[in-house]
Amino acid sequence: MTDDEDQVTGLLLAAGGGRRLGGRPKALLEHRGRPLVEHAVAALRAAGCTRVHVVLGARAEDVRARAALDGCVLVDNPGWEEGMGSSLRAGLGSLAGTGARAALVSLVDQPGIGAEAMRRVRAGYRDETSLVSAAYSGVRGHPVLLGAAHWAGVSATAAGDRGARAYLRAHEAEIALVECGEVAQPYDIDTAADLRHLE
């Protein structure tokens, strides 16, 4: 682990429009009295990310107005309707020139993944060639740590809602898996039925 806390930047993908939720942007879904985007930022900070970039898309102005995102770098993704891949490209692009050597990538619609899982994945960082992923009963999931040496390759293959999936599949042998199944639940808030997970 490096002494330089700023080498790993938190990257939160929070642009989704909640198409299957009647067009309610996921960032603004309420959980324990606060928008999901605030919970996700707090978890990244608790995991040791002093810098957090948040990619916004659907109703970005409402998210800026209603969520407390002080100290975050807010990144607008005008192409958010293309899917998560465009948000990942926008987020990684925003890290250029910041000195970050890795991005800890988290999704706004997974409130069951908290600071402990993020901390474990972040602790796997060694240098800019690092590729680290949370695993749940051995199955790869989020969050994912992408060393800077991989950003161009990830951006080149990130399309639709697949995010970094194609790149990670091609580099499976290089990924350090960190089991998080006993400290996190990797469900997504995608449909009305999933709203039962929110408190």
Buried (B, 14 or more C-beta within 10 A) or exposed (E): EEEEEEBBBBBBBBBBBBEBBEEBBBBBBEBEEEBBBBBBBBBBBEBBBEBBBBBBBBBBEBBBEBBEBEEBBBBBBEBBEBBBBBBBBBBBBBBEEBEBBBBBBBBBBBBEBBBBBBBBBBBBBBEBEBBBBBBBEEEBBBBBBBBBBBBEBBBEBBBEEBBBBBBBEEBEEEBBBBEBBEBBBBBBBBEEEBBEBEE
